């Protein structure tokens, strides 16, 4: 893992405070990506009456649809055909990104995580009320691959064909994703 460009870079784009970036290289089992995973702390405050509503509406407004409400799988997996956004609706948890040797990232209600195609993720532990809204740019239907070294080469070819999103799922055309994924 390496930190990507972000806040505090005197020569480049300064992402909003509360933005974290991580870059994961292939570990020979999962492809990961040269695009940074983006964590936005407190990006969307969950509404009291329907906590998922604010996430779904914000994502949809910015072209990230095919939304679902659930948790995160507790096994390492990745999507070779699309990027994914996860909005933490309630509770808190720890998610390992980048595969077995990746980084453990704590997330809580209001956080948004933008996962580039190919970056492995697995829920390691969570509170009983942990819930997540997921969505995909352009409403893509996602494929899912678990740790499978035999799928690595074909997954890397598929990932190379995934287009960059038209908008950041939280802030649209002017959001950090548009600057960090150039």
Buried (B, 14 or more C-beta within 10 A) or exposed (E): BEEBBBBEEEEEEBBBEEBBBBBBEBBEBBBBBEBBBBBBBEBBEBEEEEBBEBBBBBBBEBBBBBBEBEEBEEEBBBBBBBBBBBBBBBBBBEBBBBBEEBEEBEBBBBBBBBBBBBBBBBBEEBEEEBBBBBBBBEEBEBEEBBBEEEBBEEBBEBBEEBEEBEBBBBBBEEBBBBBBBE
